Amino acid sequence: MTATFAPVLPGSARPDASAPSTPRNLPEKGGTANPSAEAIAAKFGQAYIRSEVVWGDTTVYVRPDSVLEIVRWLHDDPSQRYDYLSDVTAVEYRDPEQEMEVVWHLRSLPFRRFLRLKAPLAKGSPLVVDSVWPVYKGADWIERECYDMFGITFRGHPDLRRILMWESYREGFPLRKDFPLRGRFSRAEQLRQALSITTEGRYSMEELSVAEAFEDLPEEMRRRLAGGERTGE
Amino acid sequence: MGLSQTSPTSALFDSPNQESWVATRLDFLVNWSRAKSLWPMPFGTACCAIEFMATAATRFDLARFGMERMSFSPRQADVLICAGRVPFKLAPVLRRIWQQMPQPKWCISMGACASSGGMFDNYAVVQGIDTIIPVDVYVPGCPPRPEGLLYGIMMLQEKVMREKMSDAAIRNEMEPDPQSGLYIPASKIDELSEPFGNSVQQTRSGL
């Protein structure tokens, strides 16, 4: 059961929320932790790994299979109310043994809190986590970007396709450490592949069908759209 | 008496070794009209486009060169000004825009990134738009100052003024190879975009 959406108005912050102020002289490690970290540890003991405070921001490490559950609770619970997902991304470290991390940046406007959730994905295991799209609809494109750049599969995402690179891009996931900066193929081959894309194939038929321009599309295209056809795969 | 050996009207018509007075005057008139009313198609993708806007604005005033009429449709444009880096995803778009422009047409590659990929020697950026479309004038700079772009435009005007109707090749549309879509041989593109400078160390991650 999702809590009803309440618009954020000036003065709508909770009275017990700390007053906004520019943080100064923050220690690199340690400091006041976000109370949500303790709440997660208390409620999700199995999934909670550890938490740390770096430059005043709290990071909570959780197990990847319970991320959706935790995010849903953070969003719905009246004592948390994280109503804004600012980013979903991933980190890969130079140490080849170290796990890859998927990162969620959550913000609670009523409590004026910032929380960073991290889920480590062991090397060698499939890079799969649950999509938080059922909780935050805004996760749609940022999860697609994370998939495009790191190759992390978000289970339950409605339309997990590449978003920055074109859909027939075959060189891999550019922000992974094993990806060469100049790409895997030669310049001429990259150019040849890029020039062979049909420009309208970038948009899926679904995207075209929900666009406001649907009525202006050629008859043949509207017919294909109505038949449920998709391009750009 | 030596003058009477050529008839007074012969200078009006073409002879095998020189163009006639009529042809050269007509060339001059046509070239002059073209050069002084180039309609630019601004293809601005990055910070160079900001300098391009400054060039078009009052202080530098592109209108002095007959270019105040920006053509945002390629079908009514004479000169494509590519201002900024072009990622591979945009390569077919740029090619399509160029193909949509009617002859006569010219192209100015503005800035280091459009001309050579600039500092973006990575997986995403085209290493010079001359691998996609033919370029007439390259304007160096990162980004070039408005004076630089104006100088490039004046060079293009000079180039237009030198065109001759009798030159059969001048309006030939460059047709890319139907197999690969490239009009420069693949080996040449690879040779031209070899890593240099810091890029040599950046090529492999070591994993």
Interface residues (C-beta under 8 A of the other chain):
Chain A: P96 L164 M165 W166 E171 P174 K177 D178 F179 P180 L181 R182 G183 S186 R187 A188 E189 Q190 L191 R192 Q193 A194 L195 S196 I197 T198 T199 R202
Chain B: F88 K89 A91 P92 V93 R95 R96 D121 N122 Y123 A124 V126 Q127 T131 I132 P176 S180 G181 L182 A186 S187 I189 D190 S193 P195 S199 Q202 T203 R204 S205 L207
